[in-house]
Amino acid sequence: MPVEQLPLFSLTRESPLSAAIGGFREHMIRKGFTENTIKAFLNDLRILTRYLGDDRALSQIGTGELKDFMTYLRHYRGVPCNPKSYARRMTTLKVFFGWLAEEGIIPSDPAAPLIHQRASTPLPQILYAGQVEKLLQATEGLMHAEKPDARPHLLVTFLLQTGIKKGECIALQLNDIDTSEPKAPVLYIRYSNPKMKHKERKLRLSVDFVPILRQYLAEYQPQERLFECTARNLEYVLDNAARLAGLETISFEILRWTCAVRDYKAKMLSDKLRQKLGLSRITWQEALEKLKKLASPPL
C-alpha cells in the first residue's frame, strides 16, 4: 500500500490515517530516525491502517480502538507477535500519535494511556570501580613486563574511554585517531556504508592515551588498521586480561556499558551520551532506562 504524501499543513483531525502516515514519514526523516526504524514504524502503521480501514479519520481513533488493535496483534491476527515486536508496535503508536498531538493535528494523544510493556531483557553486566582499577593495573603491568605488550592496556583503556562496539573497534584505521594535538587527541568513528552515516562521530580521548598508543605502535607496527587481527583475537586479549585481574569475564559489551554508566554518573548530557554511543533516539529510550537502573544507589 503506497503511503499518501500530503503536506503537514494540509493534515487535520478529519484527515484519513493513511494521509497522516505520509506526513509522519517526512517527520522521521527530518528528525534523523534510522532507516530501519522508519521502515519498522511505517510497517506497523500499515498494519494499523489495514485493521482500522484506509479512510478512518484521525478523529475517529481513540484509546479504545488502539487497545483493541494491540489485543488483535497479540491474540487474533493469526501471525505470531513476540514480546519485542509487540513492544515496538506500542512504541510506534506512542511516537506517531504523540507527534500528531504535538503538531496540533489532533487535540489529544489517544496512545498516551496505553501501558507500555517493554520486552523484558536482563540488565547488562558492568565492571565496578574496584574491578576497573584491578583490570587497568593488570594490563598496565603487561606494558612494563620483561616482554612488554601494550595491546591489552591500549584495548581496555580505549573501550573504557569510548564505549565503541566490537565491529567499530576492529574496523578502525590508523588515520581515525588524531594525535596531532597531544593534549587533545580524538577518535573518528567512520562508516563506508552511506546508510550508516548517522552513526559517525568524533570522540575525545584522554591525554594519557597517547603514550600507550605510541608504545603499541612501536611494538606491533600496524600498517593500516589499528588492530590488524580478527575480532576473536581481541576477545582472547580481553579474556587473558580478565584472568590476570582475577575477574570472571570481560567483553566488548561489558566495557561499553561500563563506559556508559561512568559517563552517566559523571552527569554527561543525555543527548551527548546517546551520540557518543552511536544510538538512535528510539534505541536510546531503552538504553537510558537500563543506565538509570545500573547507576542508581542500591535499595
Secondary structure, 3 states (H helix, E strand, C coil): CCCCCCCHHHCCCCCEHHHHHHHHHHHHHHCCCCHHHHHHHHHHHHHHHHHHCCCCEHHHCCHHHHHHHHHHHHHHCCCCCCHHHHHHHHHHHHHHHHHHHHCCCCCCCCCCCCCCCCCCCCCCCCCCHHHHHHHHHHHHHHHCCCCCCCHHHHHHHHHHHHCCCHHHHHCCEHHHEECCCCCCCEEEECCCCHHHHHHCEEEECCCCHHHHHHHHHHHHCCCCECCCCCHHHHHHHHHHHHHHHCCCCCCHHHHHHHHHHHHHHCCCCHHHHHHHHCCCHHHHHHHHHHHHHHHCCCC
